Amino acid sequence: MSAVPADAPASSSSGAHGSTAPGMRGHAWGPLRREWIKLLFQRRSYLIWAGMLAIPFLVSLALKLAGSGPHENGGGGGPAFLDRVLGNGMYVPLASLSALLPFLLPMAASMVAGYMVAGEAELGTLRIILLRPVKRGSMLLSKWVVAMLYLAVGFLLVLVGGVVFGGLFFGLHPMVTLSGTTLSVVHGLGLTGLVFLYGLAAMSCMVSLALLFSVLTDSSLTALIGAVIFYIVVQIVIAFSYFAWLRPWVFPNYFLEYVSFFRDPIYWTPILKGLASFGAWSFGLTLVAYLLFRRKDVLS
């Protein structure tokens, strides 16, 4: 019986189960790739993306047919962008974001993230995944990242669709800020891109919140409802003047602060406060989800 040379490659034995085979190079991206493929094979993913792309078209078409905005004498803020669409298609992406951000985007984020863990438990695949030598923290983080990537695609569709449909229906012209100054088309597109990045950062809180509920329950519908109800309750509570002291501490209070990008100069104080709030809430909720998930008994 011949001995195996000490310097012989170990691919035949150690790679028998695929653990160290050359094909496993870049395995750190494996969980991300698997989670992304799962989303691509879900019909709801394309339905949500199609709905987000349809919003700029519907906003443009409705205002074009109506021939007037909903508030002819509207002031500044979110509604003002909707009033300005008739004169300039550059405002269509902002008007679309104004329509989506208060409720539809939080619900979409909750739907995607709420399915990430609870949906696996419903299908009975979560236990199978955890039978492998996989770190629960890495698994949870990959689900969070993929949910954010999914939303980023949706935001991109709204932005591109808004520019395309806005240009077709109303043309693209220099934008007038809320302070009365004029921005070039390129400058306006740059600020609009920053607005959408701010909106995406806001949705990270909803993703983390839904992921937490997804860890707490084995039903994706329950996780969705729990995250949405929490969001609605917070919105109702901070609407009362008695709870005004609570507003600076909750993330929904900063969702509409993106309008500060269209002041001249840019009003950075509320923007930075909003980003800090989004980061703190997202990190905190995800950390709690991880601490619960690492001790969770997975029976399905």
Secondary structure, 3 states (H helix, E strand, C coil): CCCCCCCCCCHHHHCCCCCCCHHHCCHHHHHHHHHHHHHHCCHHHHHHHHHHHHHHHHHHHHHHHHCCCCCCCCCCCHHHHHHCHHHCHHHHHHHHHHHHCCCHHHHHHHHHHHHHHHHHHHHCCHHHHHCCCCCHHHHHHHHHHHHHHHHHHHHHHHHHHHHHHHHHHHCCCCEECCCCCEECHHHHHHHHHHHHHHHHHHHHHHHHHHHHHHHHCCCHHHHHHHHHHHHHHHHHHHHCHHHHHHHHHCHHHHHHHHHHHHCCCCCHHHHHHHHHHHHHHHHHHHHHHHHHHCCCCCCC
